[in-house]
């Protein structure tokens, strides 16, 4: 017998199996401290902030997703670097956990749904992270780079995206690779701070007070663009750039040829930031109402502790869900979405296969299609 059904990501029988999560409607509204300025990160968006949901996949896109998922699920080892002929090293659990459903879809969208290109790019990013050391940077190692608060994860925009403030005038170190390590570290922490249902970040770059010596070199800018465009596709939701002196405007013209058109479309210059970030969570130095003072000894350990807590919770959920490639990020972040295993079990139950029964009864290819949201099983 052959049966097919469609399971929407948030409309599945497995949803009832998820317990212990708290919806944002049940949370108290975020409020700033009443006994002085805030000195630590903000842990949740305003209740008025709502993420934009991605468009539903077409049947063709669902099959392409299933093709990519089936392929990455079989990866046993990956090149240790991006160099041609680099030795391969077994894939690690944290790398498999990184290969979420949403991650695969981001790379597919970035590659215009060309599955072979998406697969090459996914492998390239994992090899680059190994080569660059992205997963080895610690808060202690990066700490000196952020002593002046030149980069801050603080608050959320109107679409519940975490805000990363960049303040070139507060540059406190000489140009080096460690400055790029710092940005990579802070981008990863911004991702840690994303609430369920959010995939992208809001960058607020303010050049007020920045002298010519604070402008990055073209090579540094290209390194940053490589991280943002090639290895963090669709992670940039909005870039709000303010107070540009003439030499920074010239600098942007110099690097413009290297900026992807999609990235360029997300950039806004000298706009009213309250149109993008709720006043309550927009730093008063940027036109908002939030009284915030950066004290490194308060902010830095608080950011590390909050991110570590979220990382550990996501890891536990991933392990409880069966350590599956293609897991749902909303589930990993503690949202109301069921795990991939629950979605698969619900789909099998719907067509008469015991959710805890023999996996051999479900074809490997068909199981991948279920994971992609097609829900097509043959028994």
VEXDREN-2710 file (C-alpha; in Angstrom, 1 decimal):
% VEXDREN-2710
k/r/px/py/pz
1/UNK/0.0/0.0/0.0
2/UNK/1.3/3.5/-0.8
3/UNK/0.1/6.6/1.0
4/UNK/1.2/10.2/0.9
5/UNK/0.4/13.2/3.2
6/UNK/1.6/16.7/3.8
7/UNK/2.9/17.5/7.3
8/UNK/3.3/21.3/7.9
9/UNK/6.2/22.0/10.2
10/UNK/4.0/23.4/12.9
11/UNK/0.9/21.2/12.3
12/UNK/1.7/17.7/13.1
13/UNK/0.3/15.0/15.5
14/UNK/3.7/15.0/17.2
15/UNK/3.2/18.5/18.5
16/UNK/1.2/17.2/21.4
17/UNK/4.2/15.3/22.6
18/UNK/6.2/18.4/23.2
19/UNK/5.9/19.6/26.9
20/UNK/7.8/21.9/29.1
21/UNK/8.1/24.8/26.6
22/UNK/6.9/28.3/27.3
23/UNK/5.4/30.4/24.6
24/UNK/6.2/34.1/24.4
25/UNK/2.6/34.9/25.1
26/UNK/3.0/33.3/28.5
27/UNK/6.2/35.3/29.3
28/UNK/6.1/38.6/31.2
29/UNK/7.0/41.6/29.0
30/UNK/10.7/42.4/29.1
31/UNK/11.5/45.5/31.2
32/UNK/14.8/47.3/31.9
33/UNK/16.2/47.4/35.4
34/UNK/14.7/50.1/37.6
35/UNK/17.8/50.6/39.8
36/UNK/20.2/51.9/37.2
37/UNK/21.4/51.3/33.7
38/UNK/21.5/47.8/32.2
39/UNK/24.9/46.2/32.2
40/UNK/24.2/42.7/30.9
41/UNK/22.7/41.2/27.7
42/UNK/18.9/41.2/27.0
43/UNK/17.7/37.7/27.0
44/UNK/14.4/38.0/25.0
45/UNK/12.6/40.2/22.5
46/UNK/9.7/42.5/23.2
47/UNK/6.4/40.7/22.9
48/UNK/5.5/43.0/20.0
49/UNK/8.4/41.6/18.0
50/UNK/7.4/38.8/15.6
51/UNK/9.7/36.7/13.4
52/UNK/8.8/36.4/9.7
53/UNK/8.1/32.9/8.7
54/UNK/9.8/31.6/5.6
55/UNK/7.6/30.7/2.7
56/UNK/6.4/27.1/2.5
57/UNK/8.4/24.8/0.3
58/UNK/7.2/23.8/-3.1
59/UNK/7.0/20.1/-3.9
60/UNK/10.2/20.5/-6.1
61/UNK/12.0/22.3/-3.3
62/UNK/10.9/19.6/-0.8
63/UNK/12.5/16.9/-3.0
64/UNK/15.7/19.0/-3.4
65/UNK/15.9/19.4/0.4
66/UNK/15.4/15.6/0.8
67/UNK/18.3/15.0/-1.7
68/UNK/20.6/17.2/0.3
69/UNK/19.6/15.7/3.6
70/UNK/20.1/12.2/2.3
71/UNK/23.6/13.1/1.2
72/UNK/24.8/15.0/4.3
73/UNK/23.4/12.2/6.5
74/UNK/25.9/9.9/5.0
75/UNK/29.0/12.1/5.6
76/UNK/31.5/10.2/7.7
77/UNK/34.5/12.4/7.3
78/UNK/35.3/15.9/5.9
79/UNK/38.5/17.7/4.7
80/UNK/40.4/19.2/7.6
81/UNK/41.0/22.4/5.6
82/UNK/39.7/24.1/2.5
83/UNK/43.0/23.4/0.6
84/UNK/42.8/21.0/-2.3
85/UNK/43.8/17.5/-1.3
86/UNK/43.5/18.2/2.4
87/UNK/43.4/15.1/4.6
88/UNK/39.9/14.1/5.9
89/UNK/38.9/13.9/9.5
90/UNK/35.9/12.1/11.0
91/UNK/32.8/14.4/11.3
92/UNK/32.2/15.4/14.9
93/UNK/28.9/15.5/16.8
94/UNK/28.9/19.3/17.0
95/UNK/29.2/19.4/13.2
96/UNK/26.4/17.0/12.7
97/UNK/24.2/19.1/15.1
98/UNK/25.1/22.2/13.0
99/UNK/23.6/20.4/9.9
100/UNK/20.0/21.3/10.9
101/UNK/17.0/21.3/8.5
102/UNK/17.1/25.1/8.6
103/UNK/20.8/25.2/7.9
104/UNK/20.4/23.0/4.8
105/UNK/17.6/25.2/3.6
106/UNK/19.6/28.4/4.0
107/UNK/22.4/27.0/1.8
108/UNK/19.9/25.7/-0.7
109/UNK/18.3/29.1/-1.0
110/UNK/21.7/30.8/-1.2
111/UNK/22.6/28.5/-4.1
112/UNK/19.3/29.0/-5.9
113/UNK/18.2/25.4/-5.1
114/UNK/21.1/23.8/-6.9
115/UNK/21.7/20.8/-4.8
116/UNK/25.2/20.0/-5.9
117/UNK/26.3/23.6/-5.2
118/UNK/24.6/23.6/-1.8
119/UNK/26.4/20.4/-0.8
120/UNK/29.8/21.7/-1.9
121/UNK/29.2/24.9/0.0
122/UNK/28.1/23.1/3.2
123/UNK/31.2/21.0/3.1
124/UNK/33.3/24.1/2.4
125/UNK/31.9/25.9/5.4
126/UNK/32.6/22.9/7.8
127/UNK/36.1/22.6/6.4
128/UNK/36.6/26.4/6.8
129/UNK/35.4/26.4/10.4
130/UNK/38.0/23.6/11.1
131/UNK/40.7/25.5/9.3
132/UNK/39.8/28.9/10.8
133/UNK/39.3/27.5/14.3
134/UNK/35.8/29.0/14.7
135/UNK/34.7/26.3/17.1
136/UNK/37.8/26.7/19.3
137/UNK/37.6/30.4/20.2
138/UNK/36.8/30.9/23.9
139/UNK/35.5/33.8/25.7
140/UNK/38.9/34.1/27.6
141/UNK/40.8/34.2/24.3
142/UNK/38.5/36.9/22.8
143/UNK/38.0/38.9/26.0
144/UNK/40.8/41.5/25.4
145/UNK/39.3/42.4/22.0
146/UNK/36.0/43.4/23.6
147/UNK/37.3/45.3/26.7
148/UNK/35.9/48.6/25.2
149/UNK/32.6/47.1/24.1
150/UNK/33.3/47.6/20.5
151/UNK/30.9/44.7/19.7
152/UNK/27.8/44.0/21.7
153/UNK/24.9/41.6/21.4
154/UNK/22.1/43.7/22.9
155/UNK/18.4/43.6/22.4
156/UNK/16.2/42.5/19.5
157/UNK/14.7/44.2/16.5
158/UNK/11.0/44.3/15.5
159/UNK/11.3/40.8/13.9
160/UNK/12.8/39.4/17.1
161/UNK/16.3/39.2/15.5
162/UNK/19.2/39.7/18.0
163/UNK/21.0/43.0/17.5
164/UNK/24.8/43.1/17.2
165/UNK/26.3/46.5/17.7
166/UNK/29.6/47.3/16.0
167/UNK/31.4/50.5/17.1
168/UNK/34.6/51.1/15.1
169/UNK/35.5/54.2/17.2
170/UNK/36.0/51.9/20.2
171/UNK/38.7/49.9/18.5
172/UNK/41.3/49.0/21.1
173/UNK/43.7/46.6/19.3
174/UNK/46.0/46.7/16.4
175/UNK/44.9/45.1/13.1
176/UNK/45.4/41.4/13.2
177/UNK/43.7/38.1/12.5
178/UNK/42.4/38.1/16.0
179/UNK/40.1/41.0/15.1
180/UNK/38.5/38.7/12.6
181/UNK/38.3/35.9/15.2
182/UNK/36.5/38.4/17.4
183/UNK/33.9/39.1/14.8
184/UNK/33.4/35.4/14.1
185/UNK/33.0/34.7/17.8
186/UNK/30.4/37.5/18.2
187/UNK/28.4/36.4/15.2
188/UNK/28.3/32.9/16.7
189/UNK/27.1/34.4/20.1
190/UNK/24.5/36.4/18.2
191/UNK/23.2/33.1/16.7
192/UNK/23.2/31.6/20.2
193/UNK/20.9/34.4/21.3
194/UNK/18.3/33.8/18.6
195/UNK/14.9/32.9/20.0
196/UNK/12.9/30.0/18.5
197/UNK/11.8/30.7/14.9
198/UNK/14.5/33.3/14.2
199/UNK/17.4/32.6/11.8
200/UNK/19.0/36.0/11.1
201/UNK/20.5/38.9/13.0
202/UNK/20.4/42.7/12.8
203/UNK/23.7/44.5/12.6
204/UNK/23.9/48.1/13.9
205/UNK/27.2/49.7/12.7
206/UNK/27.9/53.2/14.0
207/UNK/31.0/55.1/12.8
208/UNK/30.5/58.2/15.1
209/UNK/33.8/59.3/16.4
210/UNK/35.8/56.8/14.2
211/UNK/39.0/58.2/12.8
212/UNK/40.6/57.0/9.6
213/UNK/42.8/54.6/11.5
214/UNK/39.6/52.8/12.7
215/UNK/38.6/51.8/9.2
216/UNK/39.4/48.2/8.4
217/UNK/41.6/47.4/5.4
218/UNK/40.1/46.1/2.2
219/UNK/41.6/42.7/2.9
220/UNK/40.0/42.6/6.4
221/UNK/36.7/43.7/4.8
222/UNK/36.9/40.9/2.3
223/UNK/37.6/38.4/5.1
224/UNK/34.5/39.7/6.9
225/UNK/32.4/39.4/3.8
226/UNK/33.7/35.9/3.3
227/UNK/32.3/35.0/6.7
228/UNK/29.0/36.7/6.2
229/UNK/28.3/35.8/2.6
230/UNK/30.0/32.5/2.0
231/UNK/29.8/30.8/5.4
232/UNK/26.8/32.4/7.0
233/UNK/24.2/32.6/4.2
234/UNK/20.9/34.2/5.1
235/UNK/22.1/35.0/8.6
236/UNK/22.1/38.8/7.9
237/UNK/18.5/40.1/8.3
238/UNK/19.4/43.8/8.3
239/UNK/22.5/46.0/8.4
240/UNK/21.8/49.5/9.8
241/UNK/24.8/51.8/9.2
242/UNK/25.0/55.2/10.7
243/UNK/27.2/58.3/11.0
244/UNK/29.4/57.6/8.0
245/UNK/32.3/60.1/7.5
246/UNK/33.4/60.7/3.9
247/UNK/36.3/58.3/4.1
248/UNK/34.0/55.4/5.2
249/UNK/31.7/56.2/2.3
250/UNK/34.7/55.9/0.0
251/UNK/35.7/52.7/1.7
252/UNK/32.2/51.2/1.1
253/UNK/32.6/52.2/-2.6
254/UNK/35.9/50.3/-2.7
255/UNK/34.5/47.1/-1.3
256/UNK/31.1/47.4/-3.1
257/UNK/32.2/45.0/-5.9
258/UNK/32.8/42.3/-3.4
259/UNK/29.3/42.7/-1.7
260/UNK/26.7/40.2/-2.9
261/UNK/23.6/42.0/-4.3
262/UNK/21.4/40.2/-1.8
263/UNK/23.6/41.4/1.1
264/UNK/23.6/44.9/-0.4
265/UNK/19.8/45.0/-0.4
266/UNK/19.8/44.4/3.3
267/UNK/21.9/47.5/4.1
268/UNK/20.3/50.7/5.2
269/UNK/22.3/54.0/5.7
270/UNK/21.5/56.7/8.2
271/UNK/17.9/55.6/8.8
272/UNK/15.8/56.2/11.9
273/UNK/16.8/53.1/14.0
274/UNK/13.5/53.2/15.9
275/UNK/11.8/52.0/12.7
276/UNK/13.8/48.8/13.0
277/UNK/14.3/48.3/16.8
278/UNK/11.8/48.8/19.6
279/UNK/12.7/51.9/21.6
280/UNK/12.7/49.9/24.8
281/UNK/15.5/47.7/23.6
282/UNK/17.4/50.3/21.4
283/UNK/20.5/51.7/23.1
284/UNK/20.0/55.3/24.0
285/UNK/23.3/56.2/22.4
286/UNK/21.6/55.1/19.1
287/UNK/18.4/57.0/19.6
288/UNK/16.5/54.6/21.8
289/UNK/15.2/54.6/25.4
290/UNK/17.5/51.8/26.7
291/UNK/19.9/53.1/29.4
292/UNK/22.9/50.8/29.0
293/UNK/26.5/51.1/30.2
294/UNK/29.2/48.7/29.1
295/UNK/31.2/47.3/31.9
296/UNK/33.4/44.5/30.6
297/UNK/33.6/42.7/33.9
298/UNK/29.8/42.6/34.1
299/UNK/28.7/42.1/30.5
300/UNK/31.3/39.6/29.2
301/UNK/30.8/36.8/31.8
302/UNK/27.0/37.3/31.6
303/UNK/27.1/36.9/27.8
304/UNK/29.3/33.8/28.1
305/UNK/27.0/32.3/30.8
306/UNK/23.8/32.9/28.9
307/UNK/25.2/31.5/25.6
308/UNK/26.7/28.5/27.3
309/UNK/23.3/27.8/29.0
310/UNK/21.6/27.9/25.6
311/UNK/24.2/25.8/23.9
312/UNK/23.9/23.1/26.6
313/UNK/20.1/23.1/26.4
314/UNK/20.2/22.8/22.6
315/UNK/22.7/20.0/22.9
316/UNK/20.5/18.1/25.4
317/UNK/17.5/18.4/23.1
318/UNK/19.6/17.2/20.1
319/UNK/20.7/14.2/22.1
320/UNK/17.1/13.5/23.3
321/UNK/15.9/13.8/19.7
322/UNK/18.2/11.0/18.6
323/UNK/21.2/13.1/17.5
324/UNK/19.8/13.5/14.0
325/UNK/21.2/15.4/11.0
326/UNK/18.3/17.6/9.7
327/UNK/16.9/18.5/13.2
328/UNK/14.6/21.5/13.5
329/UNK/16.3/24.6/14.9
330/UNK/13.0/25.7/16.5
331/UNK/13.0/22.5/18.5
332/UNK/16.7/22.9/19.5
333/UNK/16.0/26.4/20.7
334/UNK/13.2/25.3/23.0
335/UNK/10.3/26.3/20.9
336/UNK/7.0/24.4/20.5
337/UNK/8.0/22.6/17.4
338/UNK/8.4/18.8/17.7
339/UNK/11.7/17.1/17.1
340/UNK/12.5/15.4/13.8
341/UNK/12.1/12.0/15.5
342/UNK/8.6/13.0/16.6
343/UNK/7.7/14.2/13.1
344/UNK/8.9/10.9/11.6
345/UNK/7.1/8.8/14.2
346/UNK/3.9/10.8/13.7
347/UNK/4.2/10.3/9.9
348/UNK/4.7/6.5/10.3
349/UNK/1.8/6.2/12.7
350/UNK/-0.4/8.1/10.2
351/UNK/0.2/5.5/7.5
352/UNK/0.0/2.5/9.9
353/UNK/3.6/1.9/10.8
354/UNK/4.4/1.6/14.5
355/UNK/6.3/4.7/15.5
356/UNK/8.6/2.5/17.6
357/UNK/8.8/-0.3/15.2
358/UNK/11.3/-1.6/12.6
359/UNK/12.9/1.3/10.7
360/UNK/13.4/-1.1/7.8
361/UNK/9.7/-0.9/7.0
362/UNK/10.3/2.7/5.9
363/UNK/12.6/3.2/2.9
364/UNK/15.6/5.4/3.6
365/UNK/14.7/7.7/0.7
366/UNK/11.1/8.0/1.8
367/UNK/12.2/8.7/5.4
368/UNK/14.3/11.6/4.1
369/UNK/11.2/12.9/2.2
370/UNK/9.2/12.8/5.5
371/UNK/12.0/14.8/7.1
372/UNK/11.8/17.3/4.3
373/UNK/8.1/17.8/5.1
374/UNK/6.7/15.7/2.2
375/UNK/5.6/12.9/4.4
376/UNK/5.6/10.3/1.7
377/UNK/5.9/6.7/3.0
378/UNK/5.5/3.3/1.3
379/UNK/4.8/0.2/3.3
END
